Every structure is written in structure tokens, then in C-alpha cells.
Amino acid sequence: MRPSVNNATAPASPAFSPVTLFLIFLALATVAVFPLTLFDYGGDIMFQYVAIKCFGSQFWSGEMYPRWCFDAHAGLGSPVFVFYPPLPFYASSLLYPLTWLGVDIPSLYLFCLWLATLVTAFTAWWWLRDITSAKLALFVTVIYLWLPYRMELMMFRSAYGELWCMAWLPLVIKYLRLLMQGQLRAVPKLSVALGLCFLSNMPAAVIIVLASGVYALCMGTRHVRLLAAYGFAVLWASLLAAFYVVPAILYKPFITTEGVIGGVRSWSNDFLSMDNVTVHGQGHVVVAIALMLAVTAGMMLMAYLRCSHVREHFVKRELRAWSLVILLAVFMLFPISKPVWEHMGFVSMLAFPWRMQLAVAVGVTFLAAVFCQYMLAQNRKTNTGDTVMVLALLALVSMFVISARAPEHVTYGDKILESQFITQREYRTIWTDKENIAMPVMLERFDRRASIPKSRVLSGDAAVTVTRWSQNRAILDVKTSVASNMRLDLHYFPIWQAKTAAHRLLELSAEEGSGQMLLALPPGQYSVTLKPSIFAVSPWKIALAHALSAFAFIMACYGCQRRRKGHV
């Protein structure tokens, strides 16, 4: 049975030429990123610098998917890319050759944000033109780019991966909307859009799945097959990201989760409460979010007061659906929802209360599009006045976020970048004491890095010569008459494997406290190659995950190219 909802398209309007549209997007992206040049950097900016530098340098050295940051922690290394989604850093790697021309990492990061904003402008307009005219879609795109939460990601928290997730979010909503109209051909594209979110930022992607799930339930209550198709798209997207997700799950027991799961969360993961003002000192952020919620409430009220102007039954149902999404997201944002979070199981370990603003952001954007298309068209004077008011309010609250910077995070910024210090809380191996990986220790180690030997024999009479020590492997020439043990100037992690030229695996272990790698050497004269391999732990599971991702990718390409329309 085909639902009678296929009349929810925007009125025809003159289309922009591709060149004109591209120039507009360039201008929008440049204006949105320009404020970054006026303020000090803060938040997670140093982590983004280090990650972009490490991933880009190793990628262009021949590693298709770097999992181990070789130069992190002044050369000790870190498994950060086993757990951090790779897609944002593939995007930054496309621009990494600019560093060969003298562009420094902070400037490269600015280009990366500009690229993410450019993509966001296109995807937002591509979605919004289904709801309103092409010109009004551009206006609402400006609102989406300057939403307070997006400004917080870009200019306060420096959440690079989540910013890319917001770039793919409009595609998720666009193809989910088509699916709820009965177009089954949207399922492959919806799965790809969700997969891009999974590979950009997992906490944000979980929020997107929850919000889009509520929307789907509201829109497809009478069409079980549409809900089943949505569930299939989520599963398909999970398979697309399996090559990243499965290894992250299997290697998770070998790192500490302090500051991520359990214990005291940072303000950016917790509830919206007065603690953000009194404890974390984020008063401006609280004011920005409060104003954002006030604007949202006003737009929802206007929508219902003028709902008679909306003739399309499908759009009326969408208004109710996104209003419910916003209300639920706001509820989950405050401490009153804590009992609900406690009963959400593993979801509560991936999706954080503060990130519920992502659902509010997409709901507000939809309300703005409907407001512009159906509720401002009755009176030209009112149209202009209301449009200016909405844009001014959103720009105002965005500036509140921009003013709440955290420049104290970049003390010793140059040395942190040079030593590639990650963090002592996250991605720390379970064999490494926090004190041995603290920032002052790492910076001091970086200062004397030239005098630190790459290897040291602890027992036996082994003579070891390091013939290669690069970003993806180390090669040692060994000669020993008795079984010996040595310590390498690398952090141990199960991803590392040591093989002789005869393909014999040697035993690797960790030194408790320092977390450095210990290598057992059998008697003889031979060469040992150490390199990371993601298949070192549960190889068949990880191989199966890669195979499933490849199969899901092939099927997605096939599904996206099909032109035959399918309806329920």
C-alpha cells in the first residue's frame, strides 16, 4: 500500500546555476569560518592538531589506514586511531600536502574546518530545497551554519569529528524524509549517510540515530514496512562502519576509559545544569543554550499558531514529529532525565546528554524552513521583518558561544604539537601509569629525545642494531648466544607484532608502570621487524568485519545507482 504523502514538495522556484551556487557556498563557508581568525584556540584544539599531523604524515608515507600514531607522546606512540573514527582525518589528509608548501598545522586545521563548512552548506541546502524554495533554502542554510551548537563545536570545543557529523546530518534527514514518503530507493543513500556519521563521530551518530528513530516512529506508525526499512538502513550503515567499530570494541579492554566512560564527565558530556557555571565556568555557553531554547520555543509556538497555512498533510505530521524530537531532546539534556539515561544500557556510554543539542539543532532547522516557506509568505513586510529577527537572534547566541573561549588549553601549544602529546586520560594503555604519561613528563622527554636510546638490553648478551625506525615499522638486527630480553622505546599495545625474517613471531609484552614494549629474543642471529597489524587480536572477527564492510559498500554503490523507483 502506497501512502498518500508524495505531495510534500516545495513550490518550484528559479534554480541557481551551478557556478553561482558554488560561489555562494564558498562565500558562506568563508564567512562562517572567518571568526576563527579573531580568537585564540581552545577546547580540544591541540588534540586535533596532533591527530591531523599524525594521520596525515603516516597516510602520505604509505599507510592506507593508520591505526597507531607512531610519533605520539614524544615517540612512545598511541593507539588513538584504533578508537577514533577515521573519516575526518581522511578529509584532512587530502589537504595535508599543503604542509609541504609551508602551511603550518594550525592553518591546515583552519582549511579543514572551511572544507567541512563548505560540505555542510551544500548538504544542508540539498536537504532544505525539498522543503522550501531554492532561495529560502540558502537562507535557512545560513541559520544551520550559525546555530549555537555548531558554533560551539567549531569555535569553542574544537570538536572536529562532530563537526563533520553535522555535515552529513542533512543527508540523513533528506533520505529519511524520502523513505517516509514511501520511496524505498532512498534506503541505500540513507545507509550511506548514516555510515558517514558513524565514521565521523560515534556519540553524535548515536544521537542522530535516536532522533531520526523518533521521527521515523512518528511518520511511519501506520507503515510497518517503512519502519523496517529504516531499521535495515541503520543495520546497513553499521556494516559499512564495521571495519572501524569491531576493532575498536575488541581492543577497548587494553585502554583506560577514565574521562570517557564512568567517573567524572567533563561539562561537554554532562547535563545542562548550574554546575556548568559554578564548577566548569561555562556561563556563556549556558546563556547561549538558554537563548537557543527560547528561540526554539518561539518558533514552535509560531508553527502551531499558523499551522493552518500548511496544506500538505505530510509537512503537518513532520511538524509534530520534529517538535516531539525537540521536546524529548531538551528533556534528555537536563538532570531530570538521569533515571532514563541509567536505563539506556550501552547507549548511555556512547551518547552524552550535552550532545542532545544536535537533535535540537536539526529540529530547529526544519522549523525554520517550514516557517520561511509556509508562514512568512502571506505578508511581504512581515516576511522581511521576521527573517531578519530570526537571523539576528541566531547570530547573537552564536556570538555568546564564540566569546566563551578556553585559550588556557593551549599553554605550551608549540611543544605539545611537536611532541605530539595526546592526553593522559583517554587512549592510555592499561599498563601505563598516569604519572608516566603526564604532559610535563612528555614535554621533558621531548627535550631530551635525541639522547634516549631506541632499544636497551635488559638481560642476556644480545647485540642489537636499529636499522629502521619509521612511522609504520621498526627493524632490528639481533645477534645473541643466549635467550635475552630487551626494552624498546615504544608503548606496548597488542596491535604490534614482531616477526623474524623466517616469519617467526616473537613474544611481546609490556613493562608495568612505563607501559613500554618488552621483546623476548631467542638465541641466534636474525633480523626482527616490528609493525602494527589490526589483525593481531581476534583476526577472524576483524577480517569478517572488513569483509562485511566491503560487501556493504559494494551493495551501497549498486543501490545508489539504481534508478527504478520503489514504493511501499
C-alpha positions in Angstrom: 0.0 0.0 0.0 1.4 3.4 -1.0 0.9 6.3 1.4 -0.7 9.4 0.0 2.1 11.7 1.2 4.0 12.3 -2.0 2.8 15.9 -2.4 5.1 17.3 0.2 7.4 19.1 -2.2 8.4 22.7 -2.2 6.9 25.1 -4.8 9.0 25.4 -8.0 11.4 28.3 -8.0 14.2 29.5 -10.3 17.2 27.4 -9.9 20.7 28.8 -9.4 23.3 28.0 -12.0 25.9 25.5 -10.7 28.7 28.2 -10.8 26.6 30.7 -8.9 25.6 28.2 -6.3 29.2 27.1 -5.8 30.3 30.7 -5.4 27.6 31.2 -2.8 28.7 28.2 -0.9 32.3 29.4 -1.0 31.2 32.7 0.5 29.0 31.1 3.2 31.8 28.8 4.3 34.4 31.6 4.3 32.2 33.9 6.4 31.3 31.1 8.8 34.9 30.2 9.5 36.3 33.7 9.5 35.6 34.4 13.2 38.2 31.7 14.0 40.9 34.1 12.9 39.8 36.6 15.5 40.0 34.4 18.7 42.5 32.2 20.5 42.1 28.5 20.1 40.7 26.3 22.9 38.9 23.1 23.8 40.4 20.0 22.1 42.3 22.0 19.6 45.7 20.5 20.5 44.4 17.0 20.1 43.0 17.9 16.7 46.4 19.4 15.7 48.3 16.3 16.8 45.8 13.9 15.2 45.8 15.7 11.9 49.5 15.8 11.8 50.0 12.2 12.7 47.3 10.7 10.5 48.3 12.9 7.5 52.0 12.2 7.7 51.5 8.4 8.1 48.9 8.3 5.3 51.2 10.0 2.9 54.0 7.7 4.0 52.1 4.8 2.6 49.7 3.7 5.3 46.2 3.5 3.9 44.6 3.4 7.3 46.9 4.4 10.2 45.8 2.8 13.4 48.8 3.6 15.6 50.1 7.2 16.0 53.9 6.4 15.9 55.2 9.8 17.0 52.6 10.5 19.7 53.9 11.1 23.3 57.3 12.2 22.1 57.8 9.0 20.2 56.3 6.4 22.5 53.2 6.1 20.3 49.4 5.9 20.9 46.6 3.6 19.7 44.3 6.7 19.3 43.3 5.8 15.7 42.1 2.4 16.7 39.3 4.1 18.6 38.8 7.5 16.9 36.7 7.5 13.7 38.9 7.9 10.6 36.8 9.9 8.1 37.5 13.4 9.4 41.2 12.7 9.2 41.0 11.3 5.7 39.4 14.6 4.8 42.3 16.5 6.5 44.8 14.2 4.8 43.5 15.4 1.4 44.8 18.8 2.4 47.9 17.6 4.2 50.2 18.2 1.1 49.7 21.9 1.8 52.2 21.4 4.6 54.9 20.6 2.0 54.3 24.2 0.7 55.0 25.7 4.2 51.4 25.7 5.6 51.6 25.0 9.3 49.2 22.7 11.2 47.0 25.4 12.7 46.5 26.9 9.3 45.8 23.5 7.8 43.2 22.9 10.6 41.5 26.1 9.5 41.4 24.9 5.9 39.9 21.6 7.2 37.1 23.5 9.1 36.5 25.5 5.9 36.2 22.3 3.9 33.8 20.8 6.5 31.7 24.0 6.4 31.6 24.0 2.6 30.3 20.5 2.6 27.8 21.3 5.3 26.5 24.3 3.3 25.9 22.0 0.3 24.3 19.2 2.2 22.0 21.5 4.2 20.8 23.3 1.0 20.4 19.9 -0.7 18.0 18.8 2.1 16.2 22.1 2.6 15.4 22.7 -1.0 13.0 19.8 -0.7 11.0 21.8 1.9 11.2 25.3 0.6 12.4 27.3 -2.4 16.0 27.4 -3.5 16.5 30.9 -2.3 14.9 30.4 1.0 16.8 27.2 1.4 20.0 29.2 1.2 18.7 31.5 3.9 17.9 28.5 6.2 21.3 27.1 5.3 22.9 30.2 6.9 20.9 29.6 10.0 22.1 26.0 10.1 25.7 27.0 9.7 25.4 29.6 12.5 23.4 27.5 15.0 24.8 27.9 18.5 25.7 24.3 18.9 27.6 24.2 15.6 29.4 27.3 16.6 30.3 25.7 19.9 31.7 22.7 18.1 33.8 24.8 15.7 34.9 27.7 17.8 34.8 26.6 21.4 35.2 22.8 21.9 37.1 22.3 18.6 35.1 19.0 18.1 36.4 18.4 14.6 34.8 14.9 14.1 31.4 16.0 15.4 31.6 19.0 13.0 31.9 16.6 10.1 29.0 14.6 11.5 26.8 17.7 11.3 27.9 17.9 7.6 26.4 14.5 6.9 23.3 15.0 9.1 21.2 16.9 6.5 21.7 13.9 4.1 20.4 11.6 6.8 17.2 13.7 7.2 16.8 14.2 3.5 16.8 10.5 2.6 14.9 9.5 5.7 12.2 12.0 4.6 12.0 10.4 1.2 11.8 7.0 2.8 8.9 8.1 5.0 7.2 9.3 1.7 7.3 5.6 0.6 10.4 5.8 -1.6 12.3 2.6 -0.8 15.1 3.6 -3.3 16.2 6.1 -0.6 17.4 3.2 1.7 20.9 2.8 0.2 21.5 6.5 0.3 20.2 6.7 3.9 22.5 3.9 4.9 25.5 5.7 3.3 24.6 9.0 5.1 24.3 7.2 8.4 27.6 5.3 7.7 29.4 8.6 7.1 28.1 9.8 10.5 29.3 6.6 12.2 32.8 7.1 10.7 32.9 10.8 11.8 31.9 10.8 15.4 30.2 7.9 17.2 28.5 9.8 20.1 26.9 12.2 17.7 25.9 9.4 15.3 24.1 7.6 18.1 22.2 10.9 18.9 21.3 11.1 15.2 20.0 7.5 15.1 17.9 8.2 18.2 16.5 11.4 16.8 15.8 10.0 13.4 14.3 6.9 15.0 11.7 9.1 16.9 11.0 10.9 13.6 10.5 7.6 11.8 8.2 6.3 14.5 6.0 9.4 14.3 5.9 9.4 10.5 5.7 5.6 9.8 3.4 4.4 12.6 0.9 3.1 10.1 3.5 1.7 7.7 5.5 -1.1 9.4 7.5 -1.8 6.2 8.8 1.8 6.3 10.0 1.4 9.9 11.5 -2.0 8.9 13.3 -0.3 6.0 14.7 2.4 8.4 16.0 -0.3 10.7 17.6 -2.1 7.8 19.3 1.2 6.8 20.7 1.5 10.3 22.0 -2.1 10.1 23.5 -1.4 6.7 25.2 1.7 8.0 26.6 -0.3 10.9 28.1 -2.8 8.4 29.7 0.0 6.4 31.4 1.1 9.6 32.2 -2.4 10.9 35.9 -2.2 9.8 36.3 0.6 12.4 33.8 -0.3 15.0 34.7 -4.0 15.5 38.4 -3.5 16.1 37.6 -0.6 18.5 35.4 -2.9 20.5 38.0 -5.7 20.6 40.9 -3.5 21.6 38.9 -1.4 24.1 39.9 -3.7 27.1 43.5 -2.7 26.6 43.0 1.1 27.2 41.8 3.0 30.2 38.3 4.7 30.0 39.0 7.4 32.5 37.2 10.6 31.5 35.2 8.8 28.8 33.1 6.1 30.5 32.3 6.3 34.2 33.8 8.6 36.7 33.5 12.4 36.4 32.5 13.5 33.0 33.5 16.8 31.5 30.9 19.5 31.1 30.7 18.9 27.4 29.4 15.3 28.1 27.2 16.0 31.0 23.8 17.6 31.7 22.9 21.2 31.2 22.9 22.5 34.8 24.2 25.2 37.0 27.3 23.1 37.6 28.4 24.3 34.1 28.5 27.8 35.6 29.8 27.1 39.2 32.2 24.2 38.6 33.2 24.3 34.9 32.8 28.1 34.5 30.8 27.8 31.2 28.3 30.6 32.0 28.3 32.0 28.4 27.6 28.5 27.0 24.6 28.1 29.4 23.3 31.5 28.3 23.7 30.6 24.7 21.8 27.4 25.0 19.1 29.1 27.1 18.6 31.7 24.3 18.7 28.9 21.7 15.9 27.0 23.6 13.9 30.3 23.9 14.1 30.9 20.1 13.2 27.2 19.5 10.1 27.6 21.8 9.1 30.7 19.9 9.4 29.0 16.5 7.4 26.0 17.7 4.7 28.3 19.0 4.6 30.3 15.7 4.4 27.0 13.8 1.3 25.8 15.7 -0.4 29.3 15.7 0.0 29.4 11.9 -0.4 25.7 11.1 -3.5 26.4 9.0 -1.2 27.8 6.3 0.4 24.4 5.8 -1.7 22.5 3.4 0.4 19.4 3.0 -0.6 16.7 5.4 2.9 15.2 5.3 4.5 18.5 6.4 2.0 18.9 9.3 3.0 15.4 10.5 6.6 16.4 10.2 6.0 19.5 12.4 4.6 17.3 15.1 7.4 14.8 14.7 10.2 17.3 14.9 8.5 19.1 17.7 8.4 15.9 19.7 12.1 15.2 18.9 13.0 18.7 20.2 11.0 18.2 23.4 12.5 14.8 24.1 16.0 16.1 23.3 15.5 19.1 25.7 14.2 16.7 28.4 17.3 14.4 28.0 19.5 17.5 28.2 18.6 18.3 31.8 19.4 16.3 35.0 15.8 15.4 35.5 16.4 12.7 32.8 19.1 11.0 34.7 17.0 7.9 35.5 16.3 7.5 31.8 20.0 7.6 31.0 20.7 5.0 33.6 18.3 2.5 31.9 19.7 3.0 28.4 22.4 0.5 28.8 25.4 0.8 26.4 23.7 3.7 24.6 24.4 5.9 27.7 28.1 5.1 27.2 28.1 6.4 23.7 25.5 9.2 23.7 26.1 12.0 26.2 23.4 14.4 27.5 25.1 17.6 26.2 25.2 16.2 22.7 21.3 16.1 22.6 21.6 19.6 21.3 22.4 18.0 18.0 18.8 16.8 17.8 17.5 20.2 18.8 19.7 21.8 16.0 18.2 19.7 13.2 14.7 20.2 14.6 15.2 24.0 14.7 16.5 24.0 11.1 13.4 22.1 9.9 11.1 24.5 11.8 12.9 27.5 10.3 12.5 26.0 6.8 8.8 25.4 7.3 8.4 28.9 8.9 10.0 30.5 5.9 8.1 28.5 3.3 4.6 28.4 4.7 4.3 31.1 7.4 6.2 34.1 6.0 4.7 34.1 2.5 1.4 35.8 3.5 2.8 39.3 4.1 5.9 40.6 2.4 6.7 43.2 5.1 6.3 40.6 7.9 8.4 38.2 5.8 11.4 40.5 5.8 11.0 41.6 9.5 10.6 38.0 10.8 13.5 36.8 8.7 15.9 39.5 10.0 14.7 38.7 13.5 15.4 35.0 13.3 18.8 35.5 11.7 19.8 38.2 14.2 18.8 36.1 17.2 20.7 33.1 15.9 23.8 35.2 15.2 23.5 36.7 18.6 23.5 33.5 20.5 26.3 32.2 18.3 28.5 35.1 19.4 27.8 34.2 23.0 29.4 30.8 22.3 32.3 32.4 20.4 33.1 34.7 23.3 33.3 31.7 25.7 36.7 30.5 24.6 39.2 28.5 26.6 42.7 29.7 25.5 44.3 28.3 28.7 44.2 24.9 27.0 47.0 25.9 24.6 49.7 26.7 27.1 52.9 25.2 25.7 51.0 24.7 22.5 54.0 24.6 20.2 55.8 22.0 22.3 52.6 19.9 22.6 52.3 19.8 18.9 56.0 19.0 18.4 55.9 16.2 21.0 52.5 15.1 19.7 51.1 14.7 23.2 47.6 13.2 23.1 46.2 13.1 26.6 46.9 11.1 29.8 43.2 10.2 30.4 42.0 8.8 27.1 43.7 6.2 24.9 46.2 5.4 27.7 47.2 1.7 27.7 46.3 -0.2 30.9 50.0 -1.0 31.5 50.9 2.7 31.7 50.6 4.7 34.9 49.0 8.1 34.5 52.1 9.8 36.1 54.4 8.4 33.4 52.4 9.9 30.6 51.6 13.3 32.1 52.1 16.3 29.9 55.2 17.7 31.8 56.9 14.3 31.6 56.2 14.0 27.9 57.4 17.6 27.2 60.6 16.9 29.2 61.1 13.7 27.4 60.7 15.5 24.1 63.5 17.9 25.1 66.0 15.0 25.6 64.6 12.8 22.8 68.0 12.7 20.9 69.7 11.1 23.9 67.1 8.4 24.5 68.2 5.0 23.0 65.6 3.2 20.9 66.4 -0.1 22.5 68.0 -1.4 25.6 69.1 -4.9 26.5 67.8 -5.9 30.0 69.1 -9.4 30.2 71.4 -11.7 28.2 74.2 -10.8 25.8 72.2 -9.6 22.8 73.8 -7.1 20.4 71.0 -5.1 18.8 71.3 -2.6 16.0 68.3 -0.5 14.9 68.4 -0.3 11.1 65.0 1.4 10.7 62.7 3.4 13.0 59.9 5.0 10.9 56.2 5.8 11.2 55.0 2.3 10.4 57.7 -0.1 11.4 61.0 -0.8 13.2 63.7 -3.2 12.0 66.3 -4.6 14.4 69.4 -6.7 13.6 69.9 -9.1 16.5 72.8 -11.3 17.5 72.7 -13.2 20.8 74.1 -16.5 22.1 71.5 -16.9 24.9 67.9 -16.0 25.3 67.7 -12.3 26.0 65.2 -9.6 26.8 65.2 -6.0 25.7 63.0 -2.9 26.1 62.0 -0.8 23.2 61.3 2.9 23.3 57.7 2.3 22.3 54.5 1.9 24.2 53.3 -1.7 24.1 49.9 -2.4 22.6 48.5 -5.8 21.3 48.3 -4.3 17.8 52.1 -4.6 17.5 53.7 -7.8 16.1 57.4 -8.8 16.0 58.5 -11.2 13.3 61.8 -12.6 12.2 62.8 -12.9 8.5 61.7 -16.5 8.8 58.2 -15.3 9.8 58.6 -16.5 13.4 56.5 -14.5 15.8 58.4 -13.3 18.9 56.9 -12.6 22.3 56.0 -9.0 23.1 54.8 -7.8 26.5 54.5 -4.6 28.5 56.6 -3.2 31.3 54.3 -2.3 34.1 54.2 1.3 35.0 56.0 2.7 32.0 54.0 0.7 29.5 57.0 0.3 27.3 57.4 -2.7 25.0 59.4 -5.7 26.1 60.8 -8.1 23.5 62.0 -11.7 24.2 64.9 -12.6 21.9 65.8 -16.3 21.2 69.4 -17.3 20.6 70.7 -16.7 17.1 71.5 -14.1 14.5 68.5 -12.7 12.7 66.5 -9.6 11.7 63.3 -8.6 13.6 60.6 -6.5 12.0 58.1 -4.8 14.3 55.0 -3.3 12.8 51.3 -2.7 13.8 48.7 -5.1 12.5 45.0 -4.6 13.3 44.5 -8.3 12.8 46.7 -9.2 15.8 43.7 -9.7 18.2 40.8 -11.9 17.1 42.0 -11.9 13.5 39.0 -13.8 12.1 36.5 -11.4 13.7 38.3 -8.4 12.3 38.7 -10.0 8.9 35.0 -10.7 8.9 34.2 -7.1 9.8 36.4 -5.8 6.9 34.7 -8.3 4.5 31.2 -7.2 5.7 32.1 -3.5 5.3 33.4 -4.2 1.8 30.3 -6.1 0.8 28.0 -3.3 2.3 30.0 -0.7 0.4 29.6 -2.5 -2.9 25.9 -3.0 -2.3 25.5 0.6 -1.4 27.2 1.7 -4.6 24.9 -0.6 -6.6 21.8 0.6 -4.7 22.6 4.3 -5.0 22.9 3.9 -8.8 19.6 2.2 -9.3 17.0 4.5 -10.9 14.0 2.3 -10.6 11.6 3.8 -8.1 10.4 1.6 -5.3 7.3 2.3 -3.2 5.6 0.6 -0.3 
